[in-house]
């Protein structure tokens, strides 16, 4: 994705002294990594990661204590101790890091660096989702206490492909021995390289100067970067934030939906409130078959899959008059037709009267985990079909943000391979 008339105001990605685990001080690199903080399903996933290794990164990104201040202080002490003990160490030479992920039928490569936050003011970094203020406050407290970017957010841009510019540097780097290589328990293989050659860094800089990026994953961390930058006067480390930048022309991302689990709304009550406003029909399981039915139905319009009671209920064909009455009209039609828009404006706000608070709604990336949690708590799992990437980009270009947690781009970078200190 390129900008027109703003070539001098594109992406500026600078090298930094990466903080990395010292392999000899931990059980294994795989055992100290974690998914991004918002993907970890509490409490099972958290407990599993904490027990994997006493130095698992989850002890920094999701510290456990009674109050937010206590959690942040605990993370800060833990980071300080790990640095003092040599569990984490800063690379001696500042670098951009080339990061590779491989899975079954999937290869993704991108650059990790410190991105100038001035890009936000120039429309060069495009958000596409709203954020929840309490999450930004939580992440800001953690970053403020630790003076660190603990995990990169994921940005995408559209390059030209081929073997020029940043793409050429990435492909050449992949032919060299990596700094580290590990395979996580999900089967993904991860490799990391440091790019320190001045000529290669200059090539990357010149290429990215002409680029515009979409935030694929990490809107809350991006908003946190901007909040913390505003708290610090004068130029400095807080003017940059840790990102992974992927050229999706060469390495297309996968787009998945983020599901909702309504903690206090039983399935029977949810269906009763929809009666007469939507078409509801039961579809056969198991879960993959029901999700396939959802995908087929989504081609023709708004569609949701409700479960939690051991059955699968496909919800389609909303009453057009109800949509007109409940969905705001001052947005593009593509935004008004989004499943997430209709879910929040029509179902949650109007028919179910469920407020969008953590006590009422859990946002979960994994489909099976959403269903399992709904069944365990007697709530309703609302499963969605993913939005196409081109719709996300077009709305972002128009400056229109989607409802929060509308999409999940992946694969997401593993947390714990490289951190950035702001101290």
Secondary structure in CASP SS format (residue, H / E / C, confidence):
PFRMAT SS
TARGET T0000
AUTHOR 0000-0000-0000
METHOD secondary structure of the structure
MODEL  1
X C 1.00
X E 1.00
X C 1.00
X C 1.00
X C 1.00
X C 1.00
X H 1.00
X H 1.00
X H 1.00
X C 1.00
X C 1.00
X C 1.00
X E 1.00
X E 1.00
X C 1.00
X E 1.00
X C 1.00
X E 1.00
X E 1.00
X E 1.00
X E 1.00
X C 1.00
X H 1.00
X H 1.00
X H 1.00
X C 1.00
X C 1.00
X C 1.00
X H 1.00
X H 1.00
X H 1.00
X H 1.00
X C 1.00
X E 1.00
X C 1.00
X C 1.00
X C 1.00
X C 1.00
X C 1.00
X C 1.00
X C 1.00
X C 1.00
X C 1.00
X H 1.00
X H 1.00
X H 1.00
X H 1.00
X H 1.00
X H 1.00
X H 1.00
X H 1.00
X H 1.00
X C 1.00
X C 1.00
X C 1.00
X C 1.00
X C 1.00
X H 1.00
X H 1.00
X H 1.00
X H 1.00
X C 1.00
X C 1.00
X C 1.00
X C 1.00
X C 1.00
X C 1.00
X H 1.00
X H 1.00
X H 1.00
X H 1.00
X H 1.00
X H 1.00
X H 1.00
X H 1.00
X H 1.00
X H 1.00
X H 1.00
X H 1.00
X H 1.00
X H 1.00
X H 1.00
X H 1.00
X H 1.00
X H 1.00
X C 1.00
X C 1.00
X E 1.00
X E 1.00
X E 1.00
X C 1.00
X C 1.00
X C 1.00
X C 1.00
X E 1.00
X E 1.00
X E 1.00
X E 1.00
X E 1.00
X E 1.00
X E 1.00
X E 1.00
X E 1.00
X C 1.00
X C 1.00
X E 1.00
X E 1.00
X E 1.00
X E 1.00
X E 1.00
X E 1.00
X E 1.00
X E 1.00
X E 1.00
X E 1.00
X E 1.00
X H 1.00
X H 1.00
X H 1.00
X H 1.00
X C 1.00
X C 1.00
X C 1.00
X C 1.00
X E 1.00
X E 1.00
X C 1.00
X C 1.00
X E 1.00
X C 1.00
X C 1.00
X C 1.00
X H 1.00
X H 1.00
X H 1.00
X H 1.00
X H 1.00
X H 1.00
X H 1.00
X H 1.00
X H 1.00
X H 1.00
X H 1.00
X H 1.00
X H 1.00
X H 1.00
X C 1.00
X E 1.00
X E 1.00
X C 1.00
X C 1.00
X C 1.00
X E 1.00
X E 1.00
X E 1.00
X E 1.00
X E 1.00
X C 1.00
X C 1.00
X C 1.00
X C 1.00
X C 1.00
X C 1.00
X C 1.00
X H 1.00
X H 1.00
X H 1.00
X H 1.00
X H 1.00
X H 1.00
X H 1.00
X H 1.00
X H 1.00
X C 1.00
X C 1.00
X C 1.00
X C 1.00
X C 1.00
X C 1.00
X E 1.00
X E 1.00
X E 1.00
X E 1.00
X C 1.00
X C 1.00
X C 1.00
X C 1.00
X C 1.00
X E 1.00
X E 1.00
X E 1.00
X E 1.00
X E 1.00
X E 1.00
X E 1.00
X C 1.00
X C 1.00
X H 1.00
X H 1.00
X H 1.00
X H 1.00
X H 1.00
X H 1.00
X H 1.00
X H 1.00
X H 1.00
X H 1.00
X H 1.00
X C 1.00
X C 1.00
X E 1.00
X C 1.00
X E 1.00
X E 1.00
X E 1.00
X E 1.00
X E 1.00
X C 1.00
X H 1.00
X H 1.00
X H 1.00
X H 1.00
X H 1.00
X H 1.00
X H 1.00
X H 1.00
X H 1.00
X H 1.00
X H 1.00
X H 1.00
X C 1.00
X C 1.00
X C 1.00
X C 1.00
X C 1.00
X C 1.00
X H 1.00
X H 1.00
X H 1.00
X E 1.00
X E 1.00
X E 1.00
X E 1.00
X E 1.00
X E 1.00
X E 1.00
X E 1.00
X C 1.00
X C 1.00
X C 1.00
X C 1.00
X C 1.00
X C 1.00
X E 1.00
X E 1.00
X E 1.00
X C 1.00
X C 1.00
X E 1.00
X E 1.00
X E 1.00
X E 1.00
X C 1.00
X C 1.00
X C 1.00
X C 1.00
X H 1.00
X H 1.00
X H 1.00
X H 1.00
X H 1.00
X H 1.00
X H 1.00
X H 1.00
X E 1.00
X C 1.00
X C 1.00
X E 1.00
X E 1.00
X E 1.00
X E 1.00
X E 1.00
X E 1.00
X C 1.00
X C 1.00
X C 1.00
X H 1.00
X H 1.00
X H 1.00
X H 1.00
X H 1.00
X H 1.00
X H 1.00
X H 1.00
X H 1.00
X H 1.00
X H 1.00
X H 1.00
X C 1.00
X C 1.00
X C 1.00
X C 1.00
X E 1.00
X E 1.00
X E 1.00
X E 1.00
X E 1.00
X C 1.00
X C 1.00
X C 1.00
X C 1.00
X E 1.00
X E 1.00
X E 1.00
X E 1.00
X E 1.00
X C 1.00
X C 1.00
X C 1.00
X H 1.00
X H 1.00
X H 1.00
X H 1.00
X H 1.00
X H 1.00
X H 1.00
X C 1.00
X C 1.00
X C 1.00
X C 1.00
X C 1.00
X C 1.00
X H 1.00
X H 1.00
X H 1.00
X H 1.00
X C 1.00
X C 1.00
X H 1.00
X H 1.00
X H 1.00
X H 1.00
X H 1.00
X H 1.00
X H 1.00
X H 1.00
X H 1.00
X H 1.00
X H 1.00
X H 1.00
X H 1.00
X C 1.00
X C 1.00
X C 1.00
X C 1.00
X C 1.00
X C 1.00
X C 1.00
X C 1.00
X C 1.00
X E 1.00
X E 1.00
X E 1.00
X E 1.00
X C 1.00
X C 1.00
X H 1.00
X H 1.00
X H 1.00
X H 1.00
X H 1.00
X H 1.00
X H 1.00
X H 1.00
X H 1.00
X H 1.00
X H 1.00
X C 1.00
X C 1.00
X E 1.00
X E 1.00
X E 1.00
X E 1.00
X C 1.00
X C 1.00
X C 1.00
X C 1.00
X C 1.00
X H 1.00
X H 1.00
X H 1.00
X H 1.00
X H 1.00
X H 1.00
X H 1.00
X H 1.00
X H 1.00
X C 1.00
X C 1.00
X C 1.00
X C 1.00
X E 1.00
X C 1.00
X C 1.00
X C 1.00
X C 1.00
X C 1.00
X E 1.00
X E 1.00
X E 1.00
X C 1.00
X C 1.00
X C 1.00
X C 1.00
X E 1.00
X C 1.00
X C 1.00
X C 1.00
X E 1.00
X E 1.00
X E 1.00
X C 1.00
X C 1.00
END
